[in-house]
Amino acid sequence: MSFNINHIARLAHLELKEEERKKLTDSMDNILHFVETIASIDVENQEPIVRSISAPLSMRKDIAQDGLTTKEIKRNAPEFDDNYIIVPQIIKK
């Protein structure tokens, strides 16, 4: 299986530096290799598995509960300003 990283970047409206292009190419190669490995496994004589766990599903009541407090959220956020979590900009205007 092959891919064209420039074509994928263009479709995703990404501008990649050469270092990013190399890193993404390596990641895609690893993913495709993994998919090819899975696709090559012979499962012809295997029984389909409907569920991986044989125990019955346990259901709980859908009850509203209190969420995290602002203090707890701030403790888990890398950067915070006023009541907003600061994240890196990923979309250019």
C-alpha positions as CSV (number, residue, x, y, z in Angstrom):
1,M,0.0,0.0,0.0
2,S,1.4,3.4,-0.9
3,F,0.5,7.0,-0.3
4,N,1.6,10.5,-1.4
5,I,2.2,12.7,1.6
6,N,2.1,15.8,-0.5
7,H,-1.3,14.9,-1.8
8,I,-2.6,14.0,1.7
9,A,-1.3,17.4,3.0
10,R,-3.0,19.2,0.2
11,L,-6.3,17.5,0.8
12,A,-6.1,18.3,4.5
13,H,-5.0,21.9,3.8
14,L,-1.8,21.5,5.7
15,E,1.5,23.3,5.1
16,L,4.2,20.9,6.2
17,K,7.9,21.7,6.8
18,E,10.3,19.1,5.5
19,E,10.9,17.8,9.1
20,E,7.1,17.5,9.6
21,R,6.7,15.8,6.2
22,K,9.4,13.2,7.2
23,K,7.8,12.6,10.6
24,L,4.3,12.2,9.1
25,T,5.6,9.9,6.3
26,D,7.3,7.7,8.9
27,S,4.1,7.6,11.0
28,M,2.0,6.7,8.0
29,D,4.4,4.0,7.0
30,N,4.2,2.4,10.4
31,I,0.4,2.6,10.4
32,L,0.1,1.1,6.9
33,H,2.6,-1.7,7.8
34,F,0.4,-2.5,10.9
35,V,-2.8,-2.5,8.7
36,E,-1.1,-4.8,6.1
37,T,0.0,-7.1,8.9
38,I,-3.6,-7.3,10.2
39,A,-5.0,-7.8,6.7
40,S,-2.6,-10.7,6.1
41,I,-3.9,-12.7,9.1
42,D,-5.9,-15.8,8.0
43,V,-9.2,-15.8,9.8
44,E,-11.1,-18.0,7.4
45,N,-11.6,-20.8,9.9
46,Q,-12.2,-18.6,13.0
47,E,-15.5,-18.2,14.7
48,P,-16.6,-14.6,14.7
49,I,-16.5,-12.9,18.1
50,V,-19.6,-10.8,18.8
51,R,-18.2,-9.6,22.1
52,S,-14.8,-10.0,23.7
53,I,-16.2,-10.2,27.2
54,S,-18.6,-13.0,28.1
55,A,-20.0,-11.3,31.2
56,P,-23.4,-9.6,30.8
57,L,-23.5,-5.9,30.3
58,S,-24.3,-4.0,33.5
59,M,-26.3,-0.9,33.1
60,R,-26.4,2.0,35.4
61,K,-29.1,4.7,35.8
62,D,-28.5,7.9,33.9
63,I,-28.4,10.3,36.8
64,A,-27.1,13.8,36.5
65,Q,-23.9,14.4,38.6
66,D,-21.8,17.4,39.4
67,G,-18.9,17.9,37.0
68,L,-15.4,19.1,37.6
69,T,-14.9,22.4,39.5
70,T,-13.1,25.2,37.8
71,K,-10.2,24.6,40.3
72,E,-10.0,21.0,39.2
73,I,-10.1,21.9,35.5
74,K,-7.3,24.5,36.0
75,R,-5.2,21.9,37.8
76,N,-5.4,19.6,34.7
77,A,-5.1,22.3,32.0
78,P,-1.6,23.1,30.8
79,E,-2.4,26.8,30.4
80,F,-5.4,28.8,31.7
81,D,-6.5,32.5,31.2
82,D,-9.5,33.8,33.2
83,N,-12.0,31.0,32.6
84,Y,-10.6,29.8,29.3
85,I,-8.2,26.9,28.6
86,I,-5.4,28.1,26.3
87,V,-4.6,25.7,23.5
88,P,-2.2,26.0,20.5
89,Q,-3.8,27.7,17.5
90,I,-4.3,25.1,14.8
91,I,-6.5,27.0,12.3
92,K,-5.2,30.2,10.6
93,K,-7.6,33.0,10.0
